[in-house]
């Protein structure tokens, strides 16, 4: 077997069994057909009103589903044939790359990724001071408290970098640059580690290089490497967690090295600290690992438990060392508030006097009139916090009560939050779906002379426009480029990864796959369908698509890398 002969597998030699191939294709076809039909119906209608009883809607979904299922079946059949033939091919360059020491291979990937991001750094210089970063720093630097609306770990990292840059170099610009360089360096290092590990464990070298190149050049990936958003730092720990959990499960019955256990626990800790959903991801992984895994389940449970304990300890220390402000209750009611607001705006006349009174009790209905289908802020901020804290169960009862007879409106509100993550079109663009304006509220910090102390000064304006067009407008009008940067792309990568894992019967590796999948699922409760929420998943694309070719144990690794070892020995 040669360099790219890692494609050869049991499935490749004997062919994927017909029932398995058919069931995988039908499942993917159903999901894709329904998603595309609902997405088109939502974004092509005025106000996003969908006729769920329409025969045409479900006929369209069925036709799309059948077409996708047939194409999926043909793709799996073609892949079987390619794998059956690949065992006789040897690619010398691939073998040489595989024969490199892991450290050298990681360094090579790191250098290539870093160099490819230099134009983006110059275009976004001194770093894109946007998203929630300015708000986080404003609370801590101007008012002396940490808002728990955002991850505390990210706020402190921003504070250390931006404040430290100003202290050492007399410039907040230098502080933003320091933060962005640290963040980009961690992202590049993690991507390089993932790519190197794929090759080490038998994945086809040419596929690893191609997918890594496609990902590192993606305008979304490049831009958010230099944006002061917690999503990018979370991406570091998301990808690292997926790789390390995969590595842990790939040991088979071997004893897990202590260093790997420590690294996995720390990666899962970062997952919890840099995104509130992280702890839910870890808990789900713990439960499923206990139910599914036979080998190394105890190790993974230990790492997950340690991560949760470290997160709690960190939060305790922060609570003792800093003044904190609790997150507003309405931030946990994005979907519920959107659904109630949609009923209030579109079908208020159908409500009883009691229901109207309950809505008025919990919401400022004048503000509720400002309902926006694509953004939950107007609806959720109209919540009367005192009434909600006094009787939370009452709001839940109201929400359930209004659902009766308004199932279609509730479904539409849900789809506005979610379907964009499976509808690959620039039509999902909204005023808040891409990059938020630079320092949107014009915050200044202590020690500034006048004006905005952090200045935007692009050194490559033309490249900045290219990046902005990709992140904000998804290259509207260019189908191929739109698919490259679409908000929906990570969702279909997850589907394709599941399809390939199921085809190759890599069931234990569904545990690391669940880490990004559970995170993707939590986006249904997000305040808006936005590109930055799926940014962490973009960094995982190469690993997710090639994880099915990772060797299950050391014996498979030896079989895949035998030629490479021969080259190294020479």
C-alpha positions as CSV (number, residue, x, y, z in Angstrom):
1,X,0.0,0.0,0.0
2,X,1.3,3.5,-0.9
3,X,0.9,7.1,0.1
4,X,-2.7,7.6,-0.7
5,X,-3.6,3.9,-0.4
6,X,-5.0,4.7,3.1
7,X,-8.3,4.9,1.2
8,X,-8.2,1.1,1.0
9,X,-10.4,-0.4,3.7
10,X,-12.7,-3.3,4.3
11,X,-15.5,-1.3,2.6
12,X,-13.2,-0.6,-0.3
13,X,-12.1,-4.2,-0.8
14,X,-15.5,-5.8,-0.5
15,X,-17.8,-2.8,-1.3
16,X,-20.3,-1.2,1.1
17,X,-23.2,-3.6,1.6
18,X,-26.2,-2.5,-0.5
19,X,-28.7,-2.2,2.4
20,X,-26.3,0.0,4.4
21,X,-25.5,2.1,1.3
22,X,-29.2,2.5,0.5
23,X,-30.3,3.4,4.1
24,X,-27.5,6.0,4.4
25,X,-28.4,7.6,1.1
26,X,-32.1,7.7,1.9
27,X,-31.6,9.2,5.3
28,X,-29.3,12.0,3.9
29,X,-31.8,12.5,1.0
30,X,-34.7,13.0,3.4
31,X,-32.8,15.5,5.6
32,X,-31.5,17.5,2.7
33,X,-34.9,17.5,0.8
34,X,-36.8,18.7,3.8
35,X,-34.2,21.3,4.7
36,X,-33.9,22.8,1.2
37,X,-37.7,22.8,0.6
38,X,-38.4,24.5,3.9
39,X,-35.5,27.0,3.4
40,X,-36.7,28.0,0.0
41,X,-40.3,28.4,1.2
42,X,-39.2,30.5,4.2
43,X,-36.8,32.9,2.4
44,X,-38.8,33.3,-0.8
45,X,-42.1,34.3,1.0
46,X,-43.0,37.6,2.4
47,X,-42.5,37.6,6.2
48,X,-41.4,34.0,6.1
49,X,-44.9,32.5,6.1
50,X,-45.0,28.9,5.1
51,X,-48.0,26.9,4.0
52,X,-47.1,23.6,5.8
53,X,-50.2,21.9,4.4
54,X,-49.1,22.7,0.8
55,X,-48.8,19.5,-1.3
56,X,-46.3,21.4,-3.5
57,X,-44.0,22.0,-0.5
58,X,-43.7,18.4,0.4
59,X,-43.7,17.2,-3.2
60,X,-40.6,19.5,-3.7
61,X,-39.0,18.0,-0.6
62,X,-39.6,14.5,-1.9
63,X,-38.2,15.2,-5.3
64,X,-35.1,16.9,-3.9
65,X,-34.8,14.0,-1.4
66,X,-34.9,11.4,-4.1
67,X,-32.4,13.2,-6.3
68,X,-30.0,13.6,-3.3
69,X,-30.5,10.0,-2.3
70,X,-29.6,8.8,-5.8
71,X,-26.6,11.0,-6.0
72,X,-25.5,9.9,-2.6
73,X,-25.9,6.2,-3.6
74,X,-23.8,6.8,-6.7
75,X,-21.2,8.7,-4.8
76,X,-20.8,5.8,-2.3
77,X,-20.6,3.3,-5.2
78,X,-17.9,5.4,-6.9
79,X,-16.0,5.7,-3.6
80,X,-16.1,1.9,-3.3
81,X,-14.5,1.5,-6.7
82,X,-11.9,4.2,-6.0
83,X,-10.9,2.5,-2.8
84,X,-10.8,-0.9,-4.5
85,X,-8.3,0.4,-7.1
86,X,-6.2,2.6,-4.8
87,X,-4.3,-0.3,-3.2
88,X,-2.0,-0.6,-6.2
89,X,-1.0,3.1,-6.4
90,X,2.0,4.6,-4.8
91,X,2.7,8.4,-4.6
92,X,6.3,9.1,-3.6
93,X,5.6,12.6,-2.5
94,X,2.8,11.4,-0.2
95,X,5.0,8.8,1.2
96,X,7.7,11.3,2.0
97,X,5.2,13.6,3.8
98,X,3.9,10.6,5.7
99,X,7.5,9.6,6.6
100,X,8.2,13.0,8.3
101,X,8.4,13.1,12.1
102,X,5.1,14.2,13.6
103,X,6.8,17.4,14.9
104,X,8.3,18.3,11.6
105,X,5.0,17.6,9.8
106,X,3.1,19.8,12.3
107,X,5.6,22.6,11.8
108,X,5.3,22.4,8.0
109,X,1.5,22.7,8.2
110,X,1.8,25.5,10.7
111,X,4.2,27.5,8.5
112,X,2.0,27.1,5.4
113,X,-1.2,28.0,7.2
114,X,0.4,31.0,9.0
115,X,1.9,32.4,5.7
116,X,-1.4,32.0,3.9
117,X,-3.1,34.2,6.7
118,X,-0.6,37.1,6.4
119,X,-2.7,38.9,3.7
120,X,-5.8,38.6,6.0
121,X,-3.8,40.0,8.9
122,X,-2.7,43.0,6.9
123,X,-6.2,43.6,5.5
124,X,-7.8,43.5,8.9
125,X,-4.9,45.4,10.7
126,X,-4.6,45.9,13.6
127,X,-7.2,43.2,14.0
128,X,-11.0,43.4,13.7
129,X,-12.3,45.0,16.9
130,X,-15.9,43.9,16.5
131,X,-18.5,41.4,17.5
132,X,-18.9,41.3,21.3
133,X,-15.2,42.1,22.1
134,X,-15.8,45.9,22.5
135,X,-18.8,45.3,24.8
136,X,-16.8,42.9,27.0
137,X,-13.9,45.3,27.4
138,X,-16.2,48.2,28.0
139,X,-17.8,46.5,31.0
140,X,-14.4,45.5,32.5
141,X,-12.2,48.5,31.6
142,X,-14.7,51.3,31.9
143,X,-17.0,50.0,34.6
144,X,-14.9,47.6,36.5
145,X,-17.1,44.4,36.3
146,X,-17.2,41.3,34.2
147,X,-20.5,40.6,32.5
148,X,-21.4,37.0,32.6
149,X,-23.3,37.4,29.4
150,X,-20.1,36.5,27.6
151,X,-17.5,33.8,28.5
152,X,-15.4,35.0,31.4
153,X,-12.2,33.4,30.1
154,X,-12.5,35.2,26.8
155,X,-13.1,38.5,28.5
156,X,-10.0,38.1,30.7
157,X,-7.9,37.0,27.7
158,X,-9.0,40.1,25.8
159,X,-8.3,42.3,28.8
160,X,-4.8,40.9,29.3
161,X,-3.9,41.3,25.7
162,X,-5.5,44.7,24.9
163,X,-4.6,46.2,28.3
164,X,-1.1,44.6,28.2
165,X,-0.4,46.0,24.8
166,X,-1.4,49.4,25.9
167,X,0.7,49.1,29.1
168,X,3.8,47.9,27.3
169,X,3.6,49.7,24.0
170,X,1.4,52.7,24.8
171,X,-1.2,51.7,22.3
172,X,-4.6,49.8,22.5
173,X,-4.1,49.1,18.8
174,X,-1.0,47.1,19.7
175,X,-3.1,45.3,22.3
176,X,-5.7,44.2,19.7
177,X,-2.9,43.1,17.4
178,X,-1.4,41.0,20.3
179,X,-4.8,39.3,20.9
180,X,-5.4,38.6,17.3
181,X,-1.9,37.2,16.7
182,X,-2.3,34.9,19.8
183,X,-5.7,33.7,18.6
184,X,-4.6,33.2,15.0
185,X,-1.5,31.4,16.2
186,X,-3.5,29.0,18.3
187,X,-6.0,28.3,15.5
188,X,-3.2,27.7,13.0
189,X,-1.4,25.4,15.5
190,X,-4.5,23.4,16.1
191,X,-5.4,23.0,12.4
192,X,-1.8,21.9,11.8
193,X,-2.0,19.4,14.6
194,X,-5.2,18.0,13.2
195,X,-3.9,17.7,9.7
196,X,-0.6,16.0,10.9
197,X,-2.6,13.6,13.0
198,X,-4.8,12.6,10.1
199,X,-1.7,11.7,8.1
200,X,-0.1,9.9,11.0
201,X,-3.2,7.7,11.4
202,X,-3.5,6.7,7.8
203,X,-5.7,9.3,6.1
204,X,-4.9,9.9,2.4
205,X,-2.2,12.5,2.3
206,X,-3.4,14.3,-0.9
207,X,-6.9,14.6,0.6
208,X,-5.5,16.1,3.8
209,X,-3.5,18.6,2.0
210,X,-6.3,19.6,-0.4
211,X,-8.9,20.0,2.4
212,X,-6.5,21.9,4.6
213,X,-5.7,24.3,1.8
214,X,-9.4,24.8,1.0
215,X,-10.1,25.6,4.6
216,X,-7.1,27.8,5.4
217,X,-7.9,30.0,2.3
218,X,-11.6,30.3,3.2
219,X,-12.4,34.0,3.7
220,X,-14.5,33.2,6.8
221,X,-11.7,31.1,8.4
222,X,-9.1,33.8,7.6
223,X,-11.3,36.7,8.8
224,X,-12.4,35.3,12.1
225,X,-8.8,34.3,12.9
226,X,-8.3,38.0,13.5
227,X,-11.7,39.0,15.0
228,X,-12.1,39.7,18.7
229,X,-15.0,37.2,19.0
230,X,-15.1,34.4,21.5
231,X,-16.3,32.1,18.6
232,X,-12.8,31.9,17.2
233,X,-11.1,31.0,20.5
234,X,-13.9,28.4,21.1
235,X,-13.0,27.0,17.7
236,X,-9.5,26.2,19.0
237,X,-10.8,24.1,21.8
238,X,-13.6,22.5,19.7
239,X,-11.2,21.2,17.1
240,X,-8.6,20.2,19.7
241,X,-11.3,18.3,21.7
242,X,-12.4,16.4,18.6
243,X,-8.8,15.4,17.7
244,X,-7.8,14.4,21.3
245,X,-11.0,12.4,21.9
246,X,-10.4,10.7,18.6
247,X,-6.8,10.0,19.6
248,X,-8.0,8.6,23.0
249,X,-10.5,6.3,21.4
250,X,-7.9,5.2,18.8
251,X,-5.8,3.6,21.4
252,X,-8.1,0.6,21.5
253,X,-7.2,-1.5,24.5
254,X,-3.8,0.2,25.1
255,X,-3.2,2.2,28.2
256,X,-3.8,5.9,27.7
257,X,-0.6,8.0,28.2
258,X,-0.9,10.5,31.1
259,X,0.0,13.4,28.8
260,X,-2.9,12.6,26.5
261,X,-5.3,12.4,29.4
262,X,-4.2,15.8,30.7
263,X,-4.4,17.4,27.3
264,X,-7.9,16.0,26.7
265,X,-9.1,17.2,30.0
266,X,-7.7,20.7,29.4
267,X,-9.1,20.9,25.9
268,X,-12.6,19.9,27.2
269,X,-12.1,22.6,30.0
270,X,-11.5,25.2,27.3
271,X,-14.6,24.0,25.5
272,X,-16.6,24.7,28.7
273,X,-14.9,28.1,29.5
274,X,-15.1,29.7,26.0
275,X,-18.8,29.0,25.3
276,X,-21.7,28.4,27.6
277,X,-22.9,25.5,25.4
278,X,-19.5,23.8,26.1
279,X,-20.6,22.2,29.3
280,X,-23.7,20.7,27.7
281,X,-21.5,19.2,25.0
282,X,-19.2,17.6,27.6
283,X,-22.2,16.2,29.6
284,X,-23.8,14.7,26.4
285,X,-20.4,13.1,25.5
286,X,-20.0,11.7,29.0
287,X,-23.5,10.1,28.9
288,X,-23.1,8.6,25.4
289,X,-19.5,7.4,26.1
290,X,-20.8,5.6,29.2
291,X,-23.6,4.0,27.1
292,X,-21.7,3.2,23.9
293,X,-18.0,2.7,24.5
294,X,-16.5,-0.4,25.9
295,X,-12.8,0.6,25.7
296,X,-11.4,3.8,27.2
297,X,-14.9,4.9,28.4
298,X,-13.5,5.3,31.9
299,X,-10.7,7.5,30.6
300,X,-13.1,9.8,28.6
301,X,-15.4,10.0,31.6
302,X,-12.5,11.0,33.8
303,X,-11.4,13.7,31.4
304,X,-14.9,15.1,31.1
305,X,-15.5,15.1,34.9
306,X,-12.1,16.8,35.4
307,X,-13.1,19.5,32.8
308,X,-16.3,20.3,34.5
309,X,-14.6,20.5,37.9
310,X,-11.9,22.8,36.5
311,X,-14.6,25.0,35.0
312,X,-16.4,25.3,38.3
313,X,-13.1,26.1,40.1
314,X,-12.3,28.8,37.5
315,X,-15.7,30.4,37.9
316,X,-15.4,30.3,41.7
317,X,-12.0,32.1,41.6
318,X,-13.3,34.7,39.1
319,X,-16.3,35.3,41.3
320,X,-14.0,35.9,44.3
321,X,-11.5,38.0,42.4
322,X,-13.7,40.2,40.3
323,X,-17.0,42.0,40.4
324,X,-19.4,40.2,38.1
325,X,-22.8,40.9,36.7
326,X,-25.2,38.1,36.0
327,X,-26.5,37.5,32.5
328,X,-29.9,39.0,31.8
329,X,-32.6,36.3,32.1
330,X,-34.0,37.1,28.6
331,X,-30.9,35.8,27.0
332,X,-32.0,32.2,27.7
333,X,-35.4,32.8,26.1
334,X,-34.5,33.5,22.5
335,X,-36.7,31.0,20.8
336,X,-39.6,31.2,23.3
337,X,-39.8,35.0,23.0
338,X,-39.6,34.8,19.2
339,X,-42.5,32.4,19.1
340,X,-44.7,34.4,21.4
341,X,-43.9,37.6,19.5
342,X,-44.7,36.0,16.2
343,X,-48.1,34.9,17.5
344,X,-48.7,38.4,19.0
345,X,-47.8,40.3,15.8
346,X,-49.4,38.0,13.2
347,X,-52.4,36.4,15.0
348,X,-53.3,38.5,18.1
349,X,-57.0,38.5,17.3
350,X,-57.2,34.8,17.9
351,X,-56.0,35.2,21.5
352,X,-58.4,35.1,24.4
353,X,-58.6,37.9,26.9
354,X,-56.7,35.8,29.4
355,X,-53.9,35.0,27.0
356,X,-53.6,38.7,26.0
357,X,-53.4,39.6,29.7
358,X,-50.7,37.0,30.3
359,X,-48.7,38.3,27.3
360,X,-49.0,41.8,28.7
361,X,-47.9,40.6,32.1
362,X,-44.7,39.1,30.9
363,X,-43.8,41.4,27.9
364,X,-43.8,45.1,27.1
365,X,-46.2,44.7,24.2
366,X,-45.2,48.1,22.7
367,X,-41.6,46.8,22.3
368,X,-42.9,43.4,21.2
369,X,-44.4,45.1,18.2
370,X,-40.8,45.7,17.0
371,X,-40.5,41.9,16.3
372,X,-38.0,41.0,13.7
373,X,-38.2,37.4,12.3
374,X,-34.4,37.0,11.9
375,X,-33.3,38.6,15.2
376,X,-34.6,37.8,18.7
377,X,-33.3,41.0,20.4
378,X,-36.5,43.1,20.0
379,X,-38.7,40.3,21.3
380,X,-36.5,39.0,24.2
381,X,-35.6,42.5,25.5
382,X,-39.3,43.3,25.8
383,X,-39.5,40.7,28.6
384,X,-40.6,42.1,32.0
385,X,-37.8,40.7,34.1
386,X,-39.5,41.2,37.4
387,X,-42.6,39.3,36.3
388,X,-40.5,36.5,34.9
389,X,-38.4,36.1,38.0
390,X,-41.5,36.2,40.2
391,X,-43.2,33.3,38.2
392,X,-41.0,31.5,35.7
393,X,-43.4,28.6,35.4
394,X,-46.2,31.0,34.4
395,X,-44.2,32.1,31.3
396,X,-43.6,28.4,30.4
397,X,-47.4,27.8,30.8
398,X,-48.1,30.8,28.5
399,X,-45.7,29.6,25.9
400,X,-47.2,26.1,25.9
401,X,-50.7,27.5,25.8
402,X,-50.1,29.8,22.9
403,X,-48.6,26.8,20.9
404,X,-52.1,25.3,20.7
405,X,-53.6,26.5,17.4
406,X,-50.4,28.4,16.4
407,X,-48.2,25.4,15.6
408,X,-47.4,26.9,12.2
409,X,-46.3,30.3,13.6
410,X,-44.1,28.5,16.2
411,X,-42.5,26.4,13.5
412,X,-41.8,29.4,11.4
413,X,-40.2,31.2,14.3
414,X,-38.0,28.1,14.9
415,X,-37.1,27.9,11.3
416,X,-35.9,31.5,11.2
417,X,-33.4,30.6,13.9
418,X,-32.3,27.3,12.4
419,X,-33.0,26.6,8.8
420,X,-30.3,28.9,7.6
421,X,-27.8,26.5,9.0
422,X,-29.0,24.0,6.4
423,X,-30.0,26.2,3.5
424,X,-26.9,27.0,1.4
425,X,-27.9,30.3,-0.2
426,X,-27.0,33.9,0.2
427,X,-30.7,34.5,0.8
428,X,-30.1,33.8,4.5
429,X,-28.1,37.1,4.7
430,X,-29.5,39.6,7.2
431,X,-28.2,42.9,8.6
432,X,-26.6,40.9,11.5
433,X,-25.6,37.7,9.9
434,X,-22.0,38.7,9.0
435,X,-19.4,40.9,10.5
436,X,-20.8,43.4,13.0
437,X,-19.5,47.0,12.5
438,X,-16.1,47.9,13.8
439,X,-16.4,49.0,17.4
440,X,-20.1,49.5,16.7
441,X,-20.8,51.7,19.8
442,X,-17.6,53.7,19.6
443,X,-16.3,52.7,23.0
444,X,-13.2,54.5,24.4
445,X,-11.0,53.4,27.2
446,X,-9.2,55.1,30.1
447,X,-6.2,57.0,28.9
448,X,-7.5,57.9,25.5
449,X,-6.9,61.4,24.3
450,X,-9.9,61.7,22.0
451,X,-11.9,59.8,19.5
452,X,-11.7,56.0,19.1
453,X,-8.6,54.8,20.8
454,X,-8.5,51.6,18.6
455,X,-8.3,52.6,15.0
456,X,-9.1,50.6,11.9
457,X,-6.3,50.9,9.4
458,X,-6.3,48.2,6.7
459,X,-3.0,47.8,4.9
460,X,-4.7,45.8,2.1
461,X,-8.0,47.5,1.4
462,X,-8.8,45.4,-1.7
463,X,-8.3,42.1,0.1
464,X,-10.4,43.5,3.0
465,X,-13.3,44.0,0.6
466,X,-12.9,40.4,-0.6
467,X,-13.0,39.1,2.9
468,X,-15.9,41.3,3.9
469,X,-17.9,40.2,0.8
470,X,-17.4,36.6,1.8
471,X,-18.3,37.0,5.4
472,X,-21.2,39.5,5.0
473,X,-22.7,38.8,1.6
474,X,-21.5,35.2,1.1
475,X,-20.4,36.1,-2.4
476,X,-24.0,36.6,-3.6
477,X,-24.4,35.7,-7.2
478,X,-21.5,33.2,-7.4
479,X,-22.8,29.8,-6.5
480,X,-19.5,28.1,-6.0
481,X,-18.0,30.8,-3.8
482,X,-21.3,31.0,-1.8
483,X,-21.1,27.2,-1.1
484,X,-17.5,27.8,0.1
485,X,-18.5,30.3,2.8
486,X,-22.2,29.5,3.3
487,X,-23.6,29.4,6.9
488,X,-25.0,26.0,5.9
489,X,-21.7,24.5,4.8
490,X,-20.6,23.1,8.2
491,X,-24.0,21.5,8.6
492,X,-23.6,19.5,5.4
493,X,-20.0,18.7,6.3
494,X,-21.4,17.1,9.5
495,X,-23.9,15.1,7.5
496,X,-21.2,13.9,5.0
497,X,-19.0,13.0,7.9
498,X,-21.8,10.9,9.5
499,X,-22.5,9.3,6.1
500,X,-18.9,8.2,5.7
501,X,-18.5,7.0,9.3
502,X,-21.6,4.9,9.0
503,X,-20.4,3.5,5.6
504,X,-17.1,2.5,7.1
505,X,-18.7,1.3,10.4
506,X,-16.5,3.6,12.5
507,X,-19.1,3.7,15.3
508,X,-16.7,4.5,18.2
509,X,-15.6,7.6,16.3
510,X,-19.2,8.9,16.4
511,X,-18.4,10.0,20.0
512,X,-15.9,12.7,18.8
513,X,-18.2,13.5,15.9
514,X,-20.9,14.3,18.4
515,X,-18.8,17.1,19.9
516,X,-19.3,19.4,17.0
517,X,-22.7,18.0,16.2
518,X,-24.1,18.8,19.6
519,X,-22.7,22.3,19.4
520,X,-24.3,22.7,16.0
521,X,-27.6,21.5,17.5
522,X,-27.5,24.2,20.2
523,X,-27.5,26.9,17.5
524,X,-31.3,26.3,17.3
525,X,-31.5,28.4,20.4
526,X,-29.3,31.2,19.2
527,X,-30.6,34.8,18.9
528,X,-29.9,34.9,15.2
529,X,-28.7,32.8,12.3
530,X,-25.1,34.2,12.0
531,X,-21.9,33.2,10.3
532,X,-19.9,33.7,13.4
533,X,-21.8,31.1,15.4
534,X,-20.6,28.4,12.9
535,X,-17.1,29.7,12.6
536,X,-15.7,27.1,15.0
537,X,-17.1,24.3,12.8
538,X,-15.3,25.7,9.7
539,X,-12.0,25.0,11.4
540,X,-13.1,21.4,11.8
541,X,-14.0,20.7,8.2
542,X,-10.8,18.7,7.1
543,X,-10.9,16.6,10.2
544,X,-14.6,15.8,10.0
545,X,-14.5,14.8,6.4
546,X,-11.4,12.6,6.8
547,X,-11.9,11.1,10.2
548,X,-13.6,8.1,8.7
549,X,-10.2,7.1,7.2
550,X,-8.4,7.2,10.6
551,X,-7.1,3.8,11.5
552,X,-9.0,2.2,14.4
553,X,-5.9,0.8,16.1
554,X,-2.1,0.5,15.9
555,X,-2.4,-2.6,13.6
556,X,-4.3,-0.6,11.0
557,X,-1.8,2.3,11.4
558,X,1.1,-0.1,10.8
559,X,-0.6,-1.4,7.6
560,X,-1.3,2.0,6.3
561,X,2.2,3.5,7.0
562,X,4.4,0.5,6.2
563,X,5.8,2.1,3.0
564,X,6.5,5.4,4.8
565,X,8.4,3.6,7.5
566,X,10.5,1.9,4.8
567,X,11.4,5.3,3.3
568,X,12.3,6.7,6.7
569,X,14.5,3.7,7.4
570,X,16.4,4.3,4.2
